[in-house]
Amino acid sequence: MINLDKSKTYLLACSFGPDSMALFDMLQKENVKFSAALVNYHLRSESNYEMESFIHYCQKQNIAYHVKDLVHGIGDFNIESECRRIRYLFFAQLAKKFNYDAVLVAHNEDDVIETYLMQKNRQNLVIFYGINEKTVINNTLIIRPLLQYSKAYLRGYCESNNVPFALDASNDDMTFLRNKYRHNIVKKMTAEERKGVIQEIADRNAELKQLFDRFEKINLHDVETLKSLSIKEFAYALNKMVKELDETVSISLGQAREIRRVLNIPSGNISVPIKLNLVFRKSYQEAEFVKLINVKYQYIIDKPTVFDCDQFYLNFEGDTSNRNVTLNDYPLTIRTYRPGDKYMIKNYLVSVRRLFIDWKMPLTKRETWPIIVNKDGKIIYIPRYRPDFIISDELNFYVK
């Protein structure tokens, strides 16, 4: 019995193995609305036969299906991680295009135990032990309804119900670490031993939940709050923060120690590279993970007007003396900071970069802060940064 909302429509991730084919049959028997999707990586000689068998079975059962046929293979990558990336991106694209409510994946109890044992061996800092029933990948809900079923049960289910399936020979390849755990440990476990591991997983996840519940009650973006945590709590806090931005990224204990060291440096703004286009950033008393993107912009304002964009709002149809803007300044250019920018304040020419530092402006805001330049290329106005600034309707210019 699988617990799914029958008012929703799902996409079944199918490999034509016994696990996903057992789920295929269960969905049909319980009248759950679904389509199926398969990726042919062309890594095995049997893959074309399995793809054709999958298509034939879907047609026979009147189930809509999608196939991604990688006829050119996947190149010289880490095979397991690249296959995973390809299939979950494919599923997410299908979910968005066809409005599927979630993607169903047929991970089972053996997968849970194998994953947990590998986590223990690696001493990973994980936000969930084993495999979570629900998660989000590529902004798509992933549901795993079979986590309480063993691999042996699912194969027996297919055989008893005349459901076709194929066995992947690569599952016996002992060069893969997971297969070593599967054949040397998990397959040899007694029912009582399996039960004990499942209980151990539940206990450790309960401990993690208590920690994460505590995190919900404190501000993890406050530098002093982060510094008050133990190193292990600190590492888990960082993982929680980064996964809110990118589910695929994990912070190791070593990275956590380096970030902790940075937090103790007196300088206001410091960044720690995590991976390409991702940094941990300390901006005075605020800490956050930031994805680096091209945030430069430039807008031309030809005449007094109302202009509303993602970065700021202006209404220059009336008096603009409070922004140091006159009719002779048009056309205006409103843009982001450039190295070497200088601004006249009380008859003194000051560096805009120095100004941002004096205002204690976080780096993330410096990258998008608007600067108004007149037709002669002179900076005539920069809105002052104030952390406690409140937007009001009567303002003729404000930063969003």
ZAMARGU-4260 file (C-alpha; in steps of 0.2 Angstrom, whole numbers, plus 5000, padded with zeros to 4 digits):
<rodrens>
0) 5000/5000/5000 | 5007/5017/4995 | 5001/5033/5003 | 4999/5045/4988 | 4986/5059/4985
5) 4975/5052/4971 | 4969/5070/4966 | 4987/5073/4960 | 4996/5068/4944 | 5014/5061/4946
10) 5029/5057/4935 | 5036/5040/4939 | 5055/5039/4937 | 5057/5022/4929 | 5073/5011/4925
15) 5064/4996/4920 | 5072/4987/4935 | 5061/4977/4948 | 5059/4992/4960 | 5052/5005/4948
20) 5042/4992/4939 | 5034/4986/4955 | 5029/5004/4959 | 5022/5006/4941 | 5010/4991/4945
25) 5006/4997/4962 | 5001/5014/4955 | 4990/5006/4942 | 4981/4995/4955 | 4978/5009/4967
30) 4971/5021/4953 | 4985/5034/4955 | 4986/5045/4940 | 5004/5045/4933 | 5015/5045/4917
35) 5032/5037/4917 | 5050/5042/4911 | 5066/5033/4907 | 5083/5039/4903 | 5094/5027/4891
40) 5112/5032/4895 | 5119/5018/4883 | 5131/5012/4896 | 5126/4994/4894 | 5123/4983/4879
45) 5105/4979/4886 | 5100/4997/4887 | 5091/4998/4870 | 5081/4982/4874 | 5076/4989/4891
50) 5070/5005/4883 | 5060/4996/4870 | 5052/4985/4883 | 5048/5000/4893 | 5040/5009/4879
55) 5030/4993/4874 | 5024/4990/4892 | 5018/5008/4893 | 5009/5007/4877 | 5001/4991/4882
60) 4995/4998/4899 | 4990/5014/4891 | 5002/5025/4901 | 5009/5041/4894 | 5028/5040/4894
65) 5044/5050/4891 | 5061/5044/4885 | 5078/5053/4885 | 5089/5044/4873 | 5107/5049/4875
70) 5113/5042/4859 | 5130/5050/4861 | 5133/5044/4879 | 5138/5055/4893 | 5157/5057/4890
75) 5171/5056/4902 | 5163/5061/4919 | 5160/5053/4936 | 5147/5041/4929 | 5136/5040/4944
80) 5135/5058/4948 | 5133/5063/4930 | 5119/5051/4927 | 5110/5057/4942 | 5112/5075/4936
85) 5105/5071/4919 | 5090/5061/4925 | 5084/5073/4938 | 5086/5088/4927 | 5075/5078/4914
90) 5062/5074/4927 | 5061/5093/4932 | 5059/5099/4914 | 5045/5086/4912 | 5037/5091/4928
95) 5037/5109/4923 | 5031/5106/4905 | 5017/5094/4909 | 5012/5101/4927 | 5016/5085/4936
100) 5014/5087/4955 | 5029/5077/4960 | 5041/5064/4953 | 5040/5047/4961 | 5057/5038/4963
105) 5057/5019/4968 | 5071/5019/4981 | 5068/5005/4994 | 5074/5000/5011 | 5090/4992/5005
110) 5095/5009/4997 | 5091/5017/5014 | 5102/5005/5024 | 5116/5006/5011 | 5116/5025/5011
115) 5116/5026/5030 | 5131/5014/5031 | 5141/5024/5018 | 5137/5040/5028 | 5143/5033/5044
120) 5159/5027/5036 | 5163/5044/5028 | 5157/5053/5044 | 5147/5064/5033 | 5139/5080/5039
125) 5121/5076/5033 | 5105/5085/5035 | 5096/5068/5035 | 5102/5050/5038 | 5098/5037/5025
130) 5086/5043/5012 | 5072/5056/5015 | 5054/5051/5009 | 5052/5068/5002 | 5065/5081/4995
135) 5066/5095/4982 | 5078/5094/4968 | 5079/5107/4954 | 5064/5115/4962 | 5054/5099/4959
140) 5046/5088/4973 | 5053/5071/4974 | 5043/5057/4983 | 5050/5040/4987 | 5034/5029/4992
145) 5044/5012/4994 | 5056/5015/5007 | 5048/5003/5019 | 5049/4989/5006 | 5065/4978/5004
150) 5073/4975/4987 | 5069/4956/4988 | 5051/4960/4992 | 5049/4971/4976 | 5057/4958/4965
155) 5046/4945/4972 | 5031/4957/4969 | 5035/4958/4951 | 5037/4940/4949 | 5021/4936/4958
160) 5011/4949/4948 | 5018/4945/4931 | 5026/4962/4930 | 5041/4963/4917 | 5058/4969/4923
165) 5076/4968/4919 | 5091/4966/4930 | 5105/4979/4929 | 5122/4969/4928 | 5131/4985/4934
170) 5123/4982/4951 | 5135/4967/4953 | 5150/4978/4948 | 5161/4978/4964 | 5171/4993/4958
175) 5156/5004/4964 | 5157/5007/4982 | 5138/5005/4985 | 5138/4988/4977 | 5151/4982/4990
180) 5140/4988/5004 | 5125/4980/4995 | 5133/4963/4993 | 5145/4961/5007 | 5134/4969/5021
185) 5116/4972/5017 | 5112/4956/5008 | 5119/4946/5023 | 5109/4955/5036 | 5096/4946/5046
190) 5078/4953/5047 | 5082/4958/5065 | 5099/4967/5060 | 5089/4977/5047 | 5076/4982/5060
195) 5090/4987/5071 | 5099/4998/5058 | 5082/5006/5053 | 5079/5010/5071 | 5096/5018/5073
200) 5093/5029/5057 | 5076/5035/5065 | 5085/5039/5081 | 5099/5049/5073 | 5086/5058/5062
205) 5076/5062/5078 | 5092/5070/5085 | 5095/5080/5070 | 5077/5086/5070 | 5079/5093/5088
210) 5094/5102/5082 | 5086/5110/5066 | 5070/5114/5077 | 5082/5124/5088 | 5089/5133/5072
215) 5072/5138/5068 | 5071/5149/5084 | 5087/5158/5081 | 5094/5169/5068 | 5108/5159/5059
220) 5112/5174/5048 | 5118/5184/5063 | 5137/5182/5065 | 5137/5182/5084 | 5124/5169/5085
225) 5134/5157/5073 | 5150/5160/5083 | 5141/5154/5099 | 5137/5137/5092 | 5149/5122/5094
230) 5159/5117/5079 | 5148/5103/5075 | 5132/5113/5077 | 5140/5127/5067 | 5144/5115/5053
235) 5126/5108/5053 | 5119/5127/5053 | 5130/5130/5038 | 5123/5115/5029 | 5105/5121/5033
240) 5109/5138/5026 | 5117/5133/5010 | 5104/5120/5006 | 5091/5133/5006 | 5100/5141/4992
245) 5107/5125/4983 | 5101/5108/4988 | 5115/5099/4979 | 5129/5108/4990 | 5136/5101/5006
250) 5148/5109/5018 | 5162/5098/5025 | 5168/5100/5043 | 5185/5106/5036 | 5176/5120/5026
255) 5166/5124/5042 | 5182/5127/5052 | 5188/5138/5039 | 5172/5148/5038 | 5173/5149/5057
260) 5190/5156/5056 | 5184/5170/5044 | 5170/5175/5056 | 5183/5179/5069 | 5192/5191/5058
265) 5188/5209/5062 | 5186/5215/5044 | 5168/5220/5040 | 5167/5211/5023 | 5175/5194/5019
270) 5171/5180/5007 | 5175/5161/5007 | 5174/5152/4990 | 5164/5136/4992 | 5162/5131/4973
275) 5161/5140/4957 | 5149/5155/4958 | 5145/5151/4976 | 5153/5160/4992 | 5150/5161/5010
280) 5150/5180/5014 | 5152/5189/5030 | 5145/5207/5029 | 5148/5215/5046 | 5136/5206/5057
285) 5127/5197/5044 | 5132/5180/5037 | 5125/5172/5021 | 5128/5160/5006 | 5128/5170/4990
290) 5127/5164/4972 | 5137/5175/4961 | 5128/5182/4946 | 5130/5196/4934 | 5121/5210/4943
295) 5128/5225/4933 | 5115/5235/4925 | 5113/5252/4916 | 5097/5262/4912 | 5095/5278/4902
300) 5082/5290/4907 | 5079/5303/4893 | 5067/5315/4902 | 5057/5317/4919 | 5047/5301/4921
305) 5041/5287/4932 | 5053/5272/4931 | 5051/5255/4940 | 5063/5241/4939 | 5069/5226/4949
310) 5083/5237/4958 | 5074/5253/4962 | 5059/5265/4959 | 5059/5283/4954 | 5046/5296/4950
315) 5055/5312/4943 | 5040/5320/4936 | 5039/5333/4950 | 5053/5342/4960 | 5069/5332/4961
320) 5080/5344/4970 | 5081/5332/4984 | 5090/5320/4972 | 5101/5334/4965 | 5093/5332/4948
325) 5089/5346/4936 | 5082/5347/4919 | 5100/5351/4912 | 5106/5334/4919 | 5096/5324/4906
330) 5098/5311/4899 | 5102/5302/4915 | 5111/5286/4917 | 5107/5275/4932 | 5120/5261/4934
335) 5130/5251/4946 | 5147/5255/4954 | 5162/5255/4943 | 5180/5255/4950 | 5187/5273/4951
340) 5170/5281/4954 | 5170/5297/4964 | 5156/5308/4971 | 5156/5326/4977 | 5150/5328/4995
345) 5151/5345/5003 | 5165/5351/4990 | 5175/5336/4993 | 5178/5322/4980 | 5177/5305/4988
350) 5179/5288/4982 | 5162/5279/4980 | 5170/5263/4987 | 5176/5272/5002 | 5158/5279/5004
355) 5151/5261/5004 | 5163/5256/5017 | 5159/5271/5028 | 5141/5267/5027 | 5145/5248/5031
360) 5135/5243/5016 | 5135/5224/5014 | 5144/5218/4998 | 5128/5210/4991 | 5120/5227/4991
365) 5136/5236/4984 | 5134/5225/4968 | 5117/5232/4964 | 5117/5249/4972 | 5111/5263/4960
370) 5121/5278/4955 | 5114/5292/4945 | 5125/5300/4932 | 5121/5316/4922 | 5123/5318/4903
375) 5141/5324/4906 | 5146/5308/4915 | 5146/5316/4932 | 5139/5307/4947 | 5126/5318/4954
380) 5117/5307/4966 | 5119/5291/4976 | 5106/5286/4989 | 5113/5284/5006 | 5113/5266/5013
385) 5103/5264/5030 | 5100/5247/5037 | 5084/5253/5045 | 5077/5262/5030 | 5058/5260/5027
390) 5050/5263/5010 | 5036/5275/5010 | 5024/5280/4996 | 5029/5299/4996 | 5047/5295/4991
395) 5052/5300/4973 | 5067/5288/4973 | 5071/5272/4983 | 5081/5256/4982 | 5072/5240/4983
</rodrens>
